[in-house]
């Protein structure tokens, strides 16, 4: 797994990905309704997701080593093709998939840097691919032979980059490419293994073609009408030869995908704010069917006694999710603010949250009603938060490094104590079960264990790192830490002495960790995009999960050890099966 060493003599297990909450709406035409009329196909990170329209079940196609940049489905529905980005100068793979078997059929490698666009011929004979701006070539592939037939520069030297492709609706040998100042109609000469372009002359007009048939997203209906999507979130129905505007709706975010369900009366809209809508043509009304974060997710937390719900926070909002079916139950939005951290009160009556506008806010988890606000809680924003198990106190950390203890009533709050030893932002807070002690981690390179009765420092742990996360072992005689030095440190609570140091990652910071209720296993995630499950006593990795395309920011093992849920900087939420369930 990405060069990750495993325990001696033991194969490293692969975490089973159960569900994904996320949609990358920035990929043009990235949302496709499959010809079976029962499924969506769309990319998220390095994974292709096949999602049922009826019951939200998901299947996953794993094989890409970096973010998927484009996806196409053949007209018959038998094949899916996907292309990825890679590092400059390296080959970027195209993968051809068997849709029915959910299997990789072929890995096609010729382009460098990025696959910009893919298109199937009408009878599934050929796949044509377009490389990104550092590649600039178009290649035709034989699906039967799973090999390249021929290739050519995509546009003339005097023109800009081609960015879109479309095959003829009736001829397997004809396709079109277009882009910045270029439109070309290509003919495949199979016996001579050549493709020959014909330039389309646009006269004095200087055009940048972003879609073969026009604006940001277009859908030609069987009736001859057009559905038009715009960057401003307007979806319009245009009729007749003059394309007169008949009806329009407004959706959230710029429209990047329009896809028809069969030949029928429904289409689906994907936007760059990670929303998917169902559009019914009879009433021309939209229905939001999928939503997710489109900014970095900063925290994830489960209520104390249930795995069926969890909450996440991101820029501007907190969302509560129903775990079994990935549905958003509640969204709490504070415009133009960023929520850094959240926690459920143990009685389940409130969600407490830390915000960059210097405030702590408490909300009801059922309705999102604001219960109370603590103004000016920290002078440089609230960066970490935790609640005591008796629901009587909150411990918060700020960007200036202070740790503050608040006495909480039903709708009131009072500052009890200020602890001033950290000199930079507090990144994580964990409170001991008896509520008499807590540990705070800071990017100043210290973790401090505090006495919450006498409000004094018990111990300070120093390391050459920016600490990102800390956990108590359930027996509370040890803590584990991690951060930007990629090390996992074990420390004695009693005297702060170091017990063990593990190499936690080959590349990048470790940003999140959590430990099981019995202390046998813990999980980590960070900038290497990998979720790792560790044996606590042995300090060895047992399982690795590959699926994130952004840096993992936090992760949690749910109560009862059924799932691991990880969240990342690209807005994705991934649910994994916990591998050591009895």
N, C-alpha and C positions, 0 to 999 in steps of 0.2 A: 504494500500500500504506500505508494509515493515515497519509497525508500525508507519506510518506517521499520525499525528493527522490532522483531517480536521476541517473546520469551524463548529461551533455548529449547529446541526440540518440540516446540508447539506451534501449530499453524495459527496465524492471526485471523480471528473471526471477522466477518463483515457484518456490520449493523444492518438490520432490515429496515428500509425506509417504508413507513406505513402511510404517510400523508404529507402533503405540501400545501401550505397556504401562501400563495404568491403568484403573481402574473407579471411578467416583464412586458409592459405595454409600450416600451420604447422600440421594439423590433417591428418594422413595417410589415404588415400582413402576417404577423406572428401568430395570430389566433385563427385557426382553420376548423370549420365544421366538417367532420369526416363525411364522405358520401353515404355511409351507413345511417346517417341522420340521428345517430344515438350518442355520438361522442365528439368532444373537442380534442384537437391536438395543439399543443403550444409548448414553447420552451421556457424553462426557468433555470438560469445558471447553466450548468453542464448537463442538465437532465431534460429529456423530452417527456412531457406529461400527457397521458391519454385519460381524459376524464369523462365519465358518463354524464349525459345531460339529464338523466332521470333520477339517479340516486347519489350522485357526487362521488361514487367510487373512483379510485384512481389506479392506473398502472404506470410504470416508469420504464423508460428506455435509457439504460446507462451505457456509456461507451466513450463519450467525449472527455477530453482531458482539460478543456477550458470552456469558457462561456460559449453557448450556442448563439450564432449570429443570424441564422435564417433557417426556415423550415418550409417544406413543400409536401403536399400529398397528391398522389397520382389520381387521375380521374376515376379509375376503377376502384380506388381505395385500397388496392393490394399493397402499395408501397408508400413508405414515408422516407423522405430524405432530409438530412439536417447538416448544416455546415457550422464551423466554429471559428473563433479567432485564436491566434497563437502569437508567440513572440516574433518580432520583426526578423525576417530572414529564414524562419523555420516554416516547415510545411504545415498547412492548416487542413485538417481532415474533413472529408464529406463522409457521412455514414448513410448507407442504404439499409432500411429496415423492412422486415416482413411484418406488416401490420397485424395480421391475424395471429401469428405465432409470437408476436412481441419479441422478435429475435433480430440480431445484427446479421445482415446478409453479406455486406461488403464494406470495406474501408477504402475510400478512394482518395489518393494523395498526389496532387500535382501543384495546386495553388500554394502561394506563400502568404503568410500574414493573416489573411481573413477571407472567408467565403462571404461575398456580398449578397448573392441571390441564387436561388435554385428554381428550376421549372421542369416538369415532366411533359413529354410529348403526349398527344391525346390518346394514343393506344398503348402507352406504357413501353414503347420501344426504346426511348432515349431519355436521358437526363442531361440537361444543360446547366452548367455552373458558371458563375461570374466571380472572379477574384476581386479583392478590395483594391484600394488606390495604390498600394505598394506592389500589387501583382498585375492588375490591368488586363488580364486575359480571360477569354471565354473558351470553355472546353465542353465538347459533346461526349457523353459516355454511353456505351451500350449496356442496357440493363441486363440483357441475357448473358453477355460475356463478363459483365462487371469489370469493364476495362475501358480506357479512353480510346475514342476513335480518332479525334483530331482536336486541334485548338488553334487560336488566333488571337492577336491583340484585339481587345474589345472595341476600341475606338481609334480614329485617326490621330496622328501626332498633333494635329492642329486643334483637336477638340479636347474637351475635358473628360472626366472619368464617367464611365457608364455605371449606373447604380441599380437598374431594374431590368427584368427579363419577363417575357411572356411567350409561350408557344402559340402557334396557330391552333384554332379550335378544331380544325379538320385535317390538317396535314402534319404528319410526323417529321417532315423534312424542313419545315419553315418555322423560324422563331424571330422575335424582335428584341433588340437591346436598346436602351436609351439612357440618357443622363445629362451631364452638363454640356450643352451644345452639340449633342449627338443623338441621332435616331438611325438605327440600322436594321434592315430586314436581311436575315441570313438564310441561305439555302444550303442544305447538307448534300454533298456529293459523296455518297457512301462508297461507290466503287473506287474512287480516287482518294478516299479518306481526307476530304477537304471540306471546309465551310467557306462560302463566298458571300461577302456582304454587299448590299446595295445601300448607298447613302440616301437618306431622305432629306431633300432640300427644303429648308424652312425660310428661304429668302433672306430678307433683312431682319427677320425676327430672331432675337437672341433668347433662347429658352433653356431653362434648366428643368429637365423632365424628371419628376420624382415618382411618377406613376405612369404606366404605359398609356392609360386612358384618361389621364388628367390630374386632378388635385391630390390632396393627402390620402384619401381613400375613396374608391368608387366601386359600385356594384351594379352590373348590368342585369336587369331582371328579364325573365322570359317574355314579359309583356312589351319589352322595348323601353320601359321606364328606367331611370337611373336613380340609385340611392347614392347621395354624395355626403362624404364626411369631411369636416374641416378641422384645421388646427385650433380653432376657437371652440370646438366642442359642439358645433351644430351638425345635425344629421338631417338632410333634406331629401324629399321625394320630388323628382323632376319628370314631367311627362312630355310626350310628343317630340316632333322633330326639332322644335325650338327649345326643348328642355325647360319648359315653364315651371316655376316653383309652385308646387301644389300644397305641400305640408312640410313642417319642420319641427324638430324637437331639440332640446339642449341637454347635453350630457356633461359629466364632470371630467375635464381633461381633453386634450387634443385627440381626435380620432386617428388611430394608426392601423386599425383592422376593421374590415367589413366582410362578413362571410355568410353565405346563404345556407340555410338548412334545406338540402334537397332542392327541389324546384318549387317549394311550397310558399307559405305565407309568413315565414319567419326568417329573420336574419339575426346575427349577433354582432355586437359592436365592442371592440377593444380600445381602450384609451391609454394615454401615456401617464395617467394617474392610477394605473393598475385596477381599473374597473372593467367589468364585463357586463353588458346589458343584452337582454333579449328584446328584439323589436318586432312587434306584431303589426303586419301591414294593414289588416282590416281597420283597426282603429288608429294606426300609426302612433302607438304608445310604447314607451320604453319601460322595461322592468329590470332593476338592478339584481343580478343573480350571483355575482362574485365580486368581492371586495377584499382588499388587503392593504398592508402598508406599502407606500411607494418611497419611503425614506428609511434611513437606518433605524432598526429596532434597538432600543437601549437597554431594555430589561424585560424579564418574563418571570411571573410568579404564580404559583398555585395557591388556592385556599388551603388551610391546614389539614382538612380531613377528606378532601375529594380530589379525584383526578379528572372529573368530568368537565371542569371549568378551569380556565387560566386567563390571566390578563397580560397584555403587552403594552409597552409605551414607546412612542416615537415622537418625531417633530409634530407638535400641535395636538396630539391626541393620545388617549388611552382607549384600548379596545378589550372587551371581554369576549372570549370565544368558548363555544361548546366543543369540547375535545373530540367526541366520537364522530361528529359529522363536519367538523371544520367551520361551522357557521358562526358568523359574528352576531353576538347577542346584544351588545351595547357598544356605543362609541361616545366618548366624552371628548369634546373638542375645545381647546383654548387657542384661538387663532394667533398666528405669528409668535407663539411661544414653543419652547422645547421641554418635554418631560424627560428627565434623566433617569429616574428610578421610581419604583412603586413597591408597595407591600399591601397584603391583605391583613386587616386586623383579625386576630384569631377567632373572635366571635362572629366573623363574617358580615358584620354590619357596615363596614366601610373599607374603602380603598384609600390609602394615603399615598401622596405623590410629591415628588421633588421637581421643581421647575427652575428654568434659567432666569425667570423674572424675579428671583429672590424669594419666592413664595412656596409654602407647603399648602397643598390643597387636599381636602378630604371629601370623598364622594360616596353616595350609596351605590353598591354594585348592581342593584336591580334596575334603578332608573337613571343613575348618573347625576342625581340631584346634589348640588353643592351643600355640604354640611357646615364646614367652616374653612376659613383661610387664615394662615399665619403669615402676615406681611413682614417683609424685611427679615426673614428667617436667617439669611446669610448674605453678607455684603457682596459676594461675587457669585451668586446663584447657588441653589441647593443641588448637590451632586450625588448624594447617597442618603438612604433613609431605611429605617427598620423600626418595628413596633415590638414592645414587650408582650409576652404571652398573656399577661393579665389585662391587656388593653388599656393600661393606665398611663403609659409613657410612650413617647416617640424619641428615638435618637436620630439626629440628622447630621450630615456632614456637608461642608460648603467648599466652594472654589478657593476660598482664602485659607482653608486648612482647619478651621474651627470645628469642633464637635459640640453639638448642643443637645441638651436633654430637656424635653418638654413634658409638662404634666397635662394630661388630656381628660377633659370631661365629655359629656355627651355632645355638646355643641361648642365647647370652649377649649382654650389652650393657654398655658402659662409657662414662660421660660423658667426652668428650674436651675440650670447650671450651664456654664460655658467652659469647655475644656480646650486649652490653647497650647498644644505642643506641635501638631503638624504645621508645616510651613508651605505646603501646597495642597491642591485639591484632594479631598477624601473620595476614594473610588468605591469603597465597599464597607458595609457595616454588618456584623453578625452579633446577636445577643445570646448569652448563655440561657439555658432553660429556666434557671431559677431567677432570672432577671436582675441578678446582683453584679453582673460583669458583662462587658462587651469587648469586641476587638474591632479596630478600625484599620483599614489599609489606605495608604496614600501614595500618590505619585512622587512624593518627596523621598521615597526609598525607605520609609519606616512603616511598621505595623505596631500599633499600641494596644495593649490590653489594659482596659480601664476598670476601676472599681466604681460601680454605679451607686454604692451606698455612701462612700466617703468622697466620691468624685475626685479620685486621684489616679495617677498612673501606677499600675502594678508592674508592667514590663514593657520594654521597647525592643523591637526586633529591627535590625538594620541590615540592608542588603544593597548591592549596587544595581538597582533596578527601579523601574516605576511600577509599584505594586498595583495590580488591577483587580485582584480577587483574593478572598480569604474564606476559609470554612473551619468551623469547629468539628473535630471528630465527635461523634455522638456521645462518647464517654467523657468528652470535654477536658481531657488531660493533654491533648495535643491540638495544634492547628496546622492546616496546610495553606500555603500561599503560592501565588504565581504572578507573573507580570512580563515586562518587556525583555527580561534576560532569558526567557524561555525555560527557566528552571522551575521545578516544583519543589518547594521547601517544606519539610516537616519540622515543627518546632515544639518544644516543651512549653506549656502554658505557665507552669510553676516558676521557671526562672528565665524563660525566653531563649534557652540554648538550642542550637541547631542539632537535629537528629539525623537528617538525611537530605540529600539534594539529588533530584532526578532530572535528566534531560527530557523536558516535556515536549519539545517540538524541534524540528530541524530548521524551520524558518519562521520568524515572526513571533510577535507577542502572544502569550496566552491570556485571554481576556475574561474567561468565565470558567467556574468550576462548581460542582455540587457533589454531595456525598450521600450515600444511602443511609437510611435510618438506623441500620445495624452497623454501619461503618466498614462493611466488607469491601465495597467498591466505591470508586468515585469517577466522575467524568470531567473532561476538560475540552475546551474549544478555543480557537484563536485565529490568528492571521493566516495560518496554513489551510484554513477552510475545513479541517478535519475534526470530527467528533471522536474522542478517544475514551474508552472505558478502561480503567486501571484497577488492579487488585491493590488494596491499601497496604496490606502487610508485606507483600512481595515487591510492590513498586513496579509492576510489569503491566504492559498493555495487553488486554485480552481481545478487544474488538475495536475496529475503526469504521466510522461512517463517512462516506464520500458523497456529497450531494450539494453542499453549499458552493456558491460562486463568489460570495463576498466574505469578508472577515467575520467570523463568529464573534458576537459581542457578549452574549450570555447564554447559559443553558441550565436546565433544571431536570432533575429526576422527579416524577410526580409521586404524590403519596400513594403507597401500595406498590411502587416499583413496576408499574405497567409500561410506562413510556419514558422516553427522554425527549424533551422538546428543546430545540436549539433555535436561536434567532441570529440574524446577521445584518451586516451593514448595507446590504442591497434590499432590505425590507422583507426578506423571506423568513417564513416560520416552517421548520421541518419537524415532523414527529417520527420518532424511531421506536421500534420495539425494544424494550429493555431486555438484554440478552441473557440475564442470569435469573429469570423468573423460575420459581420452583414449579 
